Amino acid sequence: MNKMQKIGVMTSGGDSPGMNAAIRSVVRTCAYHELECIGIYRGFQGLIEGDFKSMDARSVNNIVNKGGTILKSARSKEFMTRKGRDTAFAKAKEQGLDALVVIGGDGSFTGAMIFSDENDFPVMGIPGTIDNDIYGTSSTLGYDTALNTVVDAIDKIRDTASSHNRLFFVEVMGRDVGNIALNAGVGAGAEEILIPEENLGKDRLLESLKRSRASGKSSSIVVVAEGDKTGDNVFELKDYVEANLPEYEVRVSVLGHMQRGGSPSCWDRVLASRMGVKAVESLMEGKSNYMVGIQDTKIVLCPLDQAVKGKTDIDKELIRVSDIMTT
């Protein structure tokens, strides 16, 4: 263990359930090892402005169950400039910080990596994003909670769909990856799942809906990732189906940012706790420029550059399962 004395922690980019649990873990691991922990408000912008607060074990009481982030989050255009990063480094040294734990997604990790390289400053990343699109970890903080939120919403929408013999398009988050749509669609028993990685095509979608109708289904749920390319958008898909299958009464439900909110699941709370401990203790061991991840139930380290540049793959086996379940 090296002579590290003061570690900063921040949340950056979009919020996700489990961020508060991760903050709590970082703060309490620092307290356990008799290190000082400094909370940095509003991410890299707060680092530039010196928006700091000393945190101890009691300052993170009763936050493990809360969504969002007590440290707030922001996107900083100023930090994208060398001048902004130089100011941030000066503030970090003025505060006496020895290292930084950044909780966020790939954009936040890119900024942390550049900051570390330019200033030889130790950083450690914890993946916090509901999209589960970070290379080097099988699960990101907030992903499990978001899935549960989506499935619960779809279950409620299905009650209405069944009562009125309607077809619902349910749009979920996933601009570049379809993990939420695919897993929640299977879990909620959706009749079709549309994701960016697999272009179903409008004709196949119509054929699928026709088969569902012919098999006796009077209502259907189609889960659509926001980045799906089957139509220009979910509302255009609605119009297309109504024009070609007039027997369907079609509605659209866009779940939006509700997927990011809510109390984190047990899985996300435990994962955040494990990742926070690993982040702090890895910095104490002299490691830097890594992201903490989980693989096969084991907490691991992945180089930040790989986490940022690596490509995650959709689960092909789950796509096959989905095809069978929607038969």
Buried (B, 14 or more C-beta within 10 A) or exposed (E): EEEBEBBBBBBBBBBBBBBBBBBBBBBBBBBEBEBBBBBBBBBBBBBBBBBBEEBEBEBBEEBBEBBBBBBBBBBBEBBBEEEBBBBBBEBBEEBEBBBBBBBBBBBBBBBBBBBBEEBEBBBBBBBBBBBBBBBBBBBBBBBBBBBBBBBEBBEEBBEEBBEEEBBBBBBBBBEEBBBBBBBBBBBBEBBBBBBBBBEBEBEEBBEBBBEBBEEEBEBBBBBBBBBBBBBEBBBEBBEBBBEBBEEBEBBBBBBEEEBBBBBBBEBBBBBBBBBBBBBBBBBBEEBBBBBBBBEEEEBBBBBBBEBBEEEBEBBEEBBEEBEEEBE
